[in-house]
Amino acid sequence: MTRDELEHIIRASGDITDQYEFMIIGSQSILGPVPDPEAIFTMSAEVDIYPVQAPELAEKIEGAIGEGSQFHETYGYYAQGVGPETAILPAGWTDRVHRVQNVATGDRVGYCLAK
């Protein structure tokens, strides 16, 4: 997955859920602080994501643009709807996220775990 593809996932997730802020966890969160990582870090085709204010809507993301969806077949990458309980993170981790927000995200925000 590339940074452009991550931005597309954030935008699509916003369109699906009508939410503004999303948490990106897992290996693809590197694309926030490191927009152009070495190729080995871009091999995954999926991004773990959930809406910050309504994590239960992650199921809608999974259904619409998840693995095996038309979105996945069309673009070759997909979103895995997860929840805040998916990752066990240290205290204060939310103070160290990297914000991804631009025209390509539809001005929606993706918070990526810092490296």
N, CA, C and O atoms as a GROMACS GRO file, in nm:
protein
  460
    1MET      N    1   0.084  -0.118   0.000
    1MET     CA    2   0.000   0.000   0.000
    1MET      C    3   0.088   0.124   0.000
    1MET      O    4   0.192   0.128   0.067
    2THR      N    5   0.048   0.223  -0.074
    2THR     CA    6   0.120   0.350  -0.081
    2THR      C    7   0.045   0.457   0.000
    2THR      O    8  -0.068   0.435   0.044
    3ARG      N    9   0.108   0.570   0.017
    3ARG     CA   10   0.043   0.681   0.088
    3ARG      C   11  -0.082   0.726   0.012
    3ARG      O   12  -0.184   0.756   0.074
    4ASP      N   13  -0.076   0.731  -0.121
    4ASP     CA   14  -0.194   0.769  -0.200
    4ASP      C   15  -0.309   0.673  -0.176
    4ASP      O   16  -0.425   0.714  -0.167
    5GLU      N   17  -0.278   0.546  -0.168
    5GLU     CA   18  -0.382   0.445  -0.145
    5GLU      C   19  -0.439   0.458  -0.004
    5GLU      O   20  -0.560   0.442   0.016
    6LEU      N   21  -0.355   0.486   0.094
    6LEU     CA   22  -0.404   0.510   0.229
    6LEU      C   23  -0.499   0.629   0.231
    6LEU      O   24  -0.605   0.624   0.294
    7GLU      N   25  -0.462   0.736   0.163
    7GLU     CA   26  -0.548   0.854   0.157
    7GLU      C   27  -0.682   0.820   0.093
    7GLU      O   28  -0.786   0.870   0.136
    8HIS      N   29  -0.680   0.736  -0.010
    8HIS     CA   30  -0.804   0.691  -0.075
    8HIS      C   31  -0.892   0.613   0.023
    8HIS      O   32  -1.013   0.633   0.027
    9ILE      N   33  -0.831   0.526   0.102
    9ILE     CA   34  -0.905   0.448   0.202
    9ILE      C   35  -0.969   0.541   0.306
    9ILE      O   36  -1.084   0.520   0.345
   10ILE      N   37  -0.896   0.642   0.351
   10ILE     CA   38  -0.951   0.737   0.448
   10ILE      C   39  -1.071   0.809   0.387
   10ILE      O   40  -1.175   0.821   0.451
   11ARG      N   41  -1.056   0.856   0.265
   11ARG     CA   42  -1.165   0.927   0.197
   11ARG      C   43  -1.287   0.836   0.180
   11ARG      O   44  -1.399   0.876   0.210
   12ALA      N   45  -1.264   0.715   0.133
   12ALA     CA   46  -1.374   0.621   0.113
   12ALA      C   47  -1.441   0.585   0.245
   12ALA      O   48  -1.564   0.574   0.251
   13SER      N   49  -1.362   0.567   0.350
   13SER     CA   50  -1.418   0.536   0.482
   13SER      C   51  -1.507   0.649   0.531
   13SER      O   52  -1.612   0.624   0.592
   14GLY      N   53  -1.466   0.772   0.505
   14GLY     CA   54  -1.548   0.887   0.541
   14GLY      C   55  -1.678   0.889   0.464
   14GLY      O   56  -1.784   0.919   0.520
   15ASP      N   57  -1.672   0.858   0.336
   15ASP     CA   58  -1.793   0.855   0.254
   15ASP      C   59  -1.889   0.747   0.302
   15ASP      O   60  -2.011   0.767   0.303
   16ILE      N   61  -1.836   0.634   0.341
   16ILE     CA   62  -1.918   0.520   0.385
   16ILE      C   63  -1.985   0.546   0.520
   16ILE      O   64  -2.102   0.513   0.539
   17THR      N   65  -1.911   0.606   0.612
   17THR     CA   66  -1.960   0.620   0.750
   17THR      C   67  -2.010   0.759   0.785
   17THR      O   68  -2.074   0.777   0.889
   18ASP      N   69  -1.982   0.857   0.701
   18ASP     CA   70  -2.012   0.997   0.730
   18ASP      C   71  -1.941   1.044   0.857
   18ASP      O   72  -1.991   1.128   0.931
   19GLN      N   73  -1.822   0.987   0.881
   19GLN     CA   74  -1.740   1.026   0.995
   19GLN      C   75  -1.622   1.110   0.945
   19GLN      O   76  -1.590   1.110   0.826
   20TYR      N   77  -1.559   1.180   1.038
   20TYR     CA   78  -1.453   1.275   1.004
   20TYR      C   79  -1.314   1.226   1.042
   20TYR      O   80  -1.217   1.254   0.970
   21GLU      N   81  -1.301   1.154   1.153
   21GLU     CA   82  -1.171   1.112   1.204
   21GLU      C   83  -1.160   0.960   1.208
   21GLU      O   84  -1.253   0.891   1.249
   22PHE      N   85  -1.044   0.909   1.165
   22PHE     CA   86  -1.020   0.765   1.161
   22PHE      C   87  -0.885   0.733   1.222
   22PHE      O   88  -0.789   0.809   1.209
   23MET      N   89  -0.880   0.619   1.291
   23MET     CA   90  -0.755   0.572   1.348
   23MET      C   91  -0.702   0.462   1.256
   23MET      O   92  -0.774   0.369   1.219
   24ILE      N   93  -0.575   0.476   1.221
   24ILE     CA   94  -0.506   0.377   1.138
   24ILE      C   95  -0.408   0.304   1.230
   24ILE      O   96  -0.320   0.367   1.289
   25ILE      N   97  -0.425   0.174   1.243
   25ILE     CA   98  -0.332   0.097   1.326
   25ILE      C   99  -0.270  -0.012   1.240
   25ILE      O  100  -0.310  -0.030   1.124
   26GLY      N  101  -0.178  -0.083   1.293
   26GLY     CA  102  -0.114  -0.190   1.217
   26GLY      C  103   0.000  -0.137   1.131
   26GLY      O  104   0.038  -0.020   1.141
   27SER      N  105   0.052  -0.223   1.049
   27SER     CA  106   0.175  -0.193   0.974
   27SER      C  107   0.163  -0.074   0.880
   27SER      O  108   0.261  -0.003   0.858
   28GLN      N  109   0.047  -0.051   0.825
   28GLN     CA  110   0.033   0.059   0.729
   28GLN      C  111   0.026   0.196   0.794
   28GLN      O  112   0.024   0.297   0.724
   29SER      N  113   0.022   0.200   0.926
   29SER     CA  114   0.025   0.331   0.992
   29SER      C  115   0.159   0.401   0.970
   29SER      O  116   0.171   0.521   0.993
   30ILE      N  117   0.259   0.326   0.925
   30ILE     CA  118   0.389   0.388   0.892
   30ILE      C  119   0.375   0.493   0.782
   30ILE      O  120   0.457   0.585   0.772
   31LEU      N  121   0.272   0.480   0.700
   31LEU     CA  122   0.253   0.572   0.587
   31LEU      C  123   0.215   0.713   0.631
   31LEU      O  124   0.217   0.805   0.550
   32GLY      N  125   0.180   0.730   0.758
   32GLY     CA  126   0.155   0.864   0.809
   32GLY      C  127   0.285   0.940   0.827
   32GLY      O  128   0.309   1.039   0.757
   33PRO      N  129   0.370   0.896   0.920
   33PRO     CA  130   0.494   0.970   0.943
   33PRO      C  131   0.600   0.950   0.835
   33PRO      O  132   0.691   1.031   0.822
   34VAL      N  133   0.587   0.841   0.758
   34VAL     CA  134   0.686   0.812   0.653
   34VAL      C  135   0.610   0.790   0.521
   34VAL      O  136   0.580   0.676   0.486
   35PRO      N  137   0.579   0.896   0.450
   35PRO     CA  138   0.496   0.885   0.330
   35PRO      C  139   0.557   0.799   0.218
   35PRO      O  140   0.484   0.743   0.136
   36ASP      N  141   0.688   0.789   0.214
   36ASP     CA  142   0.758   0.713   0.110
   36ASP      C  143   0.854   0.612   0.170
   36ASP      O  144   0.975   0.626   0.153
   37PRO      N  145   0.804   0.511   0.241
   37PRO     CA  146   0.895   0.415   0.304
   37PRO      C  147   0.959   0.322   0.202
   37PRO      O  148   0.918   0.319   0.085
   38GLU      N  149   1.057   0.247   0.245
   38GLU     CA  150   1.117   0.146   0.157
   38GLU      C  151   1.009   0.048   0.112
   38GLU      O  152   0.910   0.027   0.182
   39ALA      N  153   1.029  -0.012  -0.004
   39ALA     CA  154   0.929  -0.098  -0.066
   39ALA      C  155   0.882  -0.211   0.026
   39ALA      O  156   0.765  -0.249   0.020
   40ILE      N  157   0.967  -0.264   0.107
   40ILE     CA  158   0.928  -0.374   0.195
   40ILE      C  159   0.814  -0.335   0.289
   40ILE      O  160   0.736  -0.420   0.332
   41PHE      N  161   0.803  -0.206   0.320
   41PHE     CA  162   0.698  -0.158   0.410
   41PHE      C  163   0.566  -0.130   0.339
   41PHE      O  164   0.468  -0.095   0.404
   42THR      N  165   0.563  -0.145   0.209
   42THR     CA  166   0.440  -0.116   0.133
   42THR      C  167   0.380  -0.242   0.072
   42THR      O  168   0.294  -0.233  -0.016
   43MET      N  169   0.424  -0.359   0.116
   43MET     CA  170   0.381  -0.484   0.056
   43MET      C  171   0.237  -0.523   0.092
   43MET      O  172   0.173  -0.595   0.016
   44SER      N  173   0.187  -0.478   0.204
   44SER     CA  174   0.053  -0.514   0.247
   44SER      C  175  -0.053  -0.448   0.160
   44SER      O  176  -0.035  -0.335   0.115
   45ALA      N  177  -0.161  -0.520   0.136
   45ALA     CA  178  -0.271  -0.468   0.055
   45ALA      C  179  -0.385  -0.416   0.142
   45ALA      O  180  -0.487  -0.372   0.089
   46GLU      N  181  -0.370  -0.422   0.275
   46GLU     CA  182  -0.480  -0.381   0.361
   46GLU      C  183  -0.435  -0.282   0.467
   46GLU      O  184  -0.319  -0.276   0.507
   47VAL      N  185  -0.534  -0.203   0.511
   47VAL     CA  186  -0.509  -0.108   0.619
   47VAL      C  187  -0.616  -0.131   0.726
   47VAL      O  188  -0.734  -0.144   0.696
   48ASP      N  189  -0.571  -0.137   0.851
   48ASP     CA  190  -0.662  -0.152   0.966
   48ASP      C  191  -0.710  -0.013   1.006
   48ASP      O  192  -0.629   0.076   1.032
   49ILE      N  193  -0.843   0.005   1.010
   49ILE     CA  194  -0.899   0.138   1.030
   49ILE      C  195  -1.029   0.131   1.109
   49ILE      O  196  -1.105   0.035   1.099
   50TYR      N  197  -1.053   0.236   1.187
   50TYR     CA  198  -1.184   0.250   1.252
   50TYR      C  199  -1.215   0.398   1.273
   50TYR      O  200  -1.124   0.479   1.291
   51PRO      N  201  -1.344   0.433   1.272
   51PRO     CA  202  -1.383   0.572   1.300
   51PRO      C  203  -1.362   0.602   1.449
   51PRO      O  204  -1.407   0.525   1.535
   52VAL      N  205  -1.296   0.710   1.478
   52VAL     CA  206  -1.262   0.745   1.616
   52VAL      C  207  -1.387   0.765   1.702
   52VAL      O  208  -1.394   0.712   1.813
   53GLN      N  209  -1.484   0.838   1.653
   53GLN     CA  210  -1.603   0.870   1.732
   53GLN      C  211  -1.710   0.762   1.730
   53GLN      O  212  -1.801   0.764   1.814
   54ALA      N  213  -1.701   0.669   1.636
   54ALA     CA  214  -1.804   0.564   1.624
   54ALA      C  215  -1.739   0.434   1.576
   54ALA      O  216  -1.763   0.391   1.463
   55PRO      N  217  -1.656   0.372   1.660
   55PRO     CA  218  -1.582   0.253   1.617
   55PRO      C  219  -1.671   0.140   1.565
   55PRO      O  220  -1.627   0.059   1.484
   56GLU      N  221  -1.794   0.136   1.612
   56GLU     CA  222  -1.885   0.031   1.566
   56GLU      C  223  -1.914   0.039   1.416
   56GLU      O  224  -1.957  -0.059   1.356
   57LEU      N  225  -1.890   0.154   1.356
   57LEU     CA  226  -1.910   0.170   1.211
   57LEU      C  227  -1.799   0.105   1.129
   57LEU      O  228  -1.807   0.103   1.006
   58ALA      N  229  -1.697   0.053   1.195
   58ALA     CA  230  -1.591  -0.018   1.123
   58ALA      C  231  -1.648  -0.134   1.043
   58ALA      O  232  -1.595  -0.171   0.938
   59GLU      N  233  -1.756  -0.193   1.092
   59GLU     CA  234  -1.823  -0.302   1.019
   59GLU      C  235  -1.872  -0.256   0.882
   59GLU      O  236  -1.866  -0.332   0.785
   60LYS      N  237  -1.921  -0.133   0.875
   60LYS     CA  238  -1.966  -0.079   0.746
   60LYS      C  239  -1.849  -0.063   0.649
   60LYS      O  240  -1.863  -0.089   0.530
   61ILE      N  241  -1.735  -0.020   0.702
   61ILE     CA  242  -1.615  -0.006   0.619
   61ILE      C  243  -1.575  -0.142   0.565
   61ILE      O  244  -1.552  -0.159   0.446
   62GLU      N  245  -1.568  -0.239   0.656
   62GLU     CA  246  -1.531  -0.376   0.618
   62GLU      C  247  -1.624  -0.430   0.509
   62GLU      O  248  -1.578  -0.491   0.412
   63GLY      N  249  -1.754  -0.408   0.525
   63GLY     CA  250  -1.851  -0.458   0.428
   63GLY      C  251  -1.840  -0.392   0.292
   63GLY      O  252  -1.857  -0.458   0.189
   64ALA      N  253  -1.812  -0.264   0.291
   64ALA     CA  254  -1.811  -0.189   0.165
   64ALA      C  255  -1.678  -0.194   0.091
   64ALA      O  256  -1.676  -0.207  -0.031
   65ILE      N  257  -1.566  -0.185   0.166
   65ILE     CA  258  -1.436  -0.179   0.098
   65ILE      C  259  -1.336  -0.278   0.157
   65ILE      O  260  -1.215  -0.259   0.148
   66GLY      N  261  -1.389  -0.385   0.217
   66GLY     CA  262  -1.305  -0.486   0.277
   66GLY      C  263  -1.255  -0.590   0.178
   66GLY      O  264  -1.278  -0.580   0.057
   67GLU      N  265  -1.187  -0.688   0.232
   67GLU     CA  266  -1.131  -0.796   0.149
   67GLU      C  267  -1.240  -0.865   0.068
   67GLU      O  268  -1.345  -0.902   0.121
   68GLY      N  269  -1.213  -0.882  -0.062
   68GLY     CA  270  -1.307  -0.947  -0.151
   68GLY      C  271  -1.417  -0.857  -0.205
   68GLY      O  272  -1.498  -0.902  -0.286
   69SER      N  273  -1.421  -0.732  -0.162
   69SER     CA  274  -1.523  -0.638  -0.210
   69SER      C  275  -1.494  -0.593  -0.353
   69SER      O  276  -1.385  -0.617  -0.406
   70GLN      N  277  -1.591  -0.528  -0.414
   70GLN     CA  278  -1.569  -0.470  -0.546
   70GLN      C  279  -1.455  -0.369  -0.543
   70GLN      O  280  -1.376  -0.361  -0.637
   71PHE      N  281  -1.447  -0.292  -0.435
   71PHE     CA  282  -1.339  -0.196  -0.415
   71PHE      C  283  -1.204  -0.268  -0.422
   71PHE      O  284  -1.113  -0.225  -0.492
   72HIS      N  285  -1.191  -0.378  -0.348
   72HIS     CA  286  -1.068  -0.456  -0.344
   72HIS      C  287  -1.034  -0.508  -0.483
   72HIS      O  288  -0.920  -0.500  -0.527
   73GLU      N  289  -1.133  -0.562  -0.551
   73GLU     CA  290  -1.111  -0.616  -0.686
   73GLU      C  291  -1.070  -0.505  -0.783
   73GLU      O  292  -0.987  -0.528  -0.872
   74THR      N  293  -1.126  -0.388  -0.768
   74THR     CA  294  -1.098  -0.276  -0.858
   74THR      C  295  -0.959  -0.217  -0.834
   74THR      O  296  -0.884  -0.193  -0.928
   75TYR      N  297  -0.925  -0.195  -0.707
   75TYR     CA  298  -0.802  -0.122  -0.676
   75TYR      C  299  -0.685  -0.209  -0.630
   75TYR      O  300  -0.570  -0.166  -0.636
   76GLY      N  301  -0.714  -0.330  -0.586
   76GLY     CA  302  -0.606  -0.418  -0.542
   76GLY      C  303  -0.564  -0.399  -0.398
   76GLY      O  304  -0.467  -0.460  -0.354
   77TYR      N  305  -0.634  -0.315  -0.324
   77TYR     CA  306  -0.610  -0.294  -0.181
   77TYR      C  307  -0.744  -0.275  -0.113
   77TYR      O  308  -0.845  -0.251  -0.179
   78TYR      N  309  -0.745  -0.287   0.019
   78TYR     CA  310  -0.873  -0.283   0.090
   78TYR      C  311  -0.854  -0.237   0.234
   78TYR      O  312  -0.742  -0.225   0.284
   79ALA      N  313  -0.968  -0.213   0.300
   79ALA     CA  314  -0.969  -0.173   0.440
   79ALA      C  315  -1.018  -0.289   0.525
   79ALA      O  316  -1.111  -0.361   0.488
   80GLN      N  317  -0.956  -0.306   0.639
   80GLN     CA  318  -1.004  -0.401   0.737
   80GLN      C  319  -1.060  -0.320   0.853
   80GLN      O  320  -0.985  -0.253   0.924
   81GLY      N  321  -1.190  -0.327   0.872
   81GLY     CA  322  -1.253  -0.256   0.982
   81GLY      C  323  -1.218  -0.323   1.113
   81GLY      O  324  -1.248  -0.441   1.132
   82VAL      N  325  -1.157  -0.250   1.203
   82VAL     CA  326  -1.116  -0.303   1.333
   82VAL      C  327  -1.174  -0.212   1.442
   82VAL      O  328  -1.253  -0.123   1.413
   83GLY      N  329  -1.135  -0.236   1.564
   83GLY     CA  330  -1.180  -0.152   1.674
   83GLY      C  331  -1.065  -0.111   1.763
   83GLY      O  332  -0.953  -0.159   1.745
   84PRO      N  333  -1.090  -0.023   1.857
   84PRO     CA  334  -0.985   0.024   1.946
   84PRO      C  335  -0.921  -0.088   2.027
   84PRO      O  336  -0.806  -0.076   2.070
   85GLU      N  337  -0.994  -0.196   2.047
   85GLU     CA  338  -0.941  -0.308   2.124
   85GLU      C  339  -0.845  -0.396   2.045
   85GLU      O  340  -0.784  -0.487   2.100
   86THR      N  341  -0.830  -0.369   1.916
   86THR     CA  342  -0.745  -0.452   1.830
   86THR      C  343  -0.598  -0.446   1.870
   86THR      O  344  -0.529  -0.548   1.866
   87ALA      N  345  -0.552  -0.330   1.909
   87ALA     CA  346  -0.411  -0.314   1.945
   87ALA      C  347  -0.399  -0.273   2.092
   87ALA      O  348  -0.475  -0.189   2.140
   88ILE      N  349  -0.306  -0.333   2.161
   88ILE     CA  350  -0.275  -0.292   2.298
   88ILE      C  351  -0.156  -0.198   2.290
   88ILE      O  352  -0.046  -0.237   2.251
   89LEU      N  353  -0.181  -0.074   2.327
   89LEU     CA  354  -0.080   0.031   2.309
   89LEU      C  355  -0.045   0.094   2.442
   89LEU      O  356  -0.124   0.088   2.536
   90PRO      N  357   0.074   0.155   2.453
   90PRO     CA  358   0.116   0.213   2.580
   90PRO      C  359   0.038   0.340   2.615
   90PRO      O  360  -0.018   0.405   2.527
   91ALA      N  361   0.037   0.373   2.741
   91ALA     CA  362  -0.028   0.496   2.787
   91ALA      C  363   0.028   0.615   2.709
   91ALA      O  364   0.147   0.621   2.680
   92GLY      N  365  -0.059   0.707   2.675
   92GLY     CA  366  -0.017   0.829   2.606
   92GLY      C  367   0.002   0.814   2.457
   92GLY      O  368   0.047   0.909   2.391
   93TRP      N  369  -0.031   0.700   2.401
   93TRP     CA  370  -0.008   0.678   2.258
   93TRP      C  371  -0.086   0.775   2.171
   93TRP      O  372  -0.040   0.810   2.062
   94THR      N  373  -0.203   0.819   2.216
   94THR     CA  374  -0.282   0.911   2.132
   94THR      C  375  -0.216   1.047   2.117
   94THR      O  376  -0.249   1.123   2.026
   95ASP      N  377  -0.123   1.078   2.206
   95ASP     CA  378  -0.049   1.205   2.196
   95ASP      C  379   0.063   1.197   2.092
   95ASP      O  380   0.126   1.298   2.061
   96ARG      N  381   0.087   1.076   2.039
   96ARG     CA  382   0.199   1.057   1.948
   96ARG      C  383   0.154   1.010   1.809
   96ARG      O  384   0.233   0.950   1.736
   97VAL      N  385   0.032   1.037   1.773
   97VAL     CA  386  -0.013   0.996   1.640
   97VAL      C  387   0.027   1.101   1.537
   97VAL      O  388   0.051   1.217   1.569
   98HIS      N  389   0.033   1.056   1.413
   98HIS     CA  390   0.065   1.145   1.302
   98HIS      C  391  -0.064   1.170   1.223
   98HIS      O  392  -0.132   1.075   1.184
   99ARG      N  393  -0.095   1.294   1.200
   99ARG     CA  394  -0.219   1.334   1.132
   99ARG      C  395  -0.199   1.334   0.980
   99ARG      O  396  -0.106   1.395   0.928
  100VAL      N  397  -0.289   1.265   0.910
  100VAL     CA  398  -0.291   1.267   0.763
  100VAL      C  399  -0.424   1.331   0.722
  100VAL      O  400  -0.530   1.274   0.745
  101GLN      N  401  -0.415   1.447   0.663
  101GLN     CA  402  -0.535   1.519   0.620
  101GLN      C  403  -0.498   1.609   0.504
  101GLN      O  404  -0.406   1.691   0.516
  102ASN      N  405  -0.568   1.596   0.393
  102ASN     CA  406  -0.542   1.679   0.276
  102ASN      C  407  -0.658   1.664   0.179
  102ASN      O  408  -0.759   1.602   0.212
  103VAL      N  409  -0.645   1.721   0.063
  103VAL     CA  410  -0.750   1.713  -0.039
  103VAL      C  411  -0.778   1.567  -0.076
  103VAL      O  412  -0.893   1.530  -0.099
  104ALA      N  413  -0.673   1.485  -0.082
  104ALA     CA  414  -0.689   1.344  -0.121
  104ALA      C  415  -0.767   1.263  -0.018
  104ALA      O  416  -0.824   1.160  -0.053
  105THR      N  417  -0.770   1.307   0.107
  105THR     CA  418  -0.849   1.238   0.210
  105THR      C  419  -0.990   1.296   0.218
  105THR      O  420  -1.068   1.258   0.306
  106GLY      N  421  -1.022   1.388   0.127
  106GLY     CA  422  -1.151   1.455   0.135
  106GLY      C  423  -1.158   1.543   0.258
  106GLY      O  424  -1.266   1.567   0.312
  107ASP      N  425  -1.042   1.591   0.302
  107ASP     CA  426  -1.025   1.671   0.423
  107ASP      C  427  -1.062   1.596   0.550
  107ASP      O  428  -1.071   1.655   0.658
  108ARG      N  429  -1.084   1.466   0.539
  108ARG     CA  430  -1.104   1.384   0.658
  108ARG      C  431  -0.966   1.354   0.718
  108ARG      O  432  -0.864   1.368   0.651
  109VAL      N  433  -0.965   1.313   0.845
  109VAL     CA  434  -0.839   1.294   0.917
  109VAL      C  435  -0.814   1.146   0.942
  109VAL      O  436  -0.902   1.073   0.987
  110GLY      N  437  -0.694   1.103   0.911
  110GLY     CA  438  -0.648   0.970   0.949
  110GLY      C  439  -0.535   0.987   1.048
  110GLY      O  440  -0.435   1.052   1.017
  111TYR      N  441  -0.550   0.929   1.166
  111TYR     CA  442  -0.443   0.934   1.267
  111TYR      C  443  -0.365   0.804   1.257
  111TYR      O  444  -0.420   0.696   1.274
  112CYS      N  445  -0.236   0.815   1.231
  112CYS     CA  446  -0.148   0.698   1.218
  112CYS      C  447  -0.057   0.690   1.338
  112CYS      O  448  -0.009   0.792   1.389
  113LEU      N  449  -0.033   0.569   1.384
  113LEU     CA  450   0.060   0.552   1.495
  113LEU      C  451   0.197   0.605   1.455
  113LEU      O  452   0.243   0.582   1.343
  114ALA      N  453   0.262   0.675   1.545
  114ALA     CA  454   0.394   0.729   1.516
  114ALA      C  455   0.496   0.617   1.519
  114ALA      O  456   0.477   0.514   1.584
  115LYS      N  457   0.605   0.638   1.446
  115LYS     CA  458   0.709   0.535   1.442
  115LYS      C  459   0.792   0.532   1.568
  115LYS      O  460   0.883   0.451   1.580
   0.00000   0.00000   0.00000
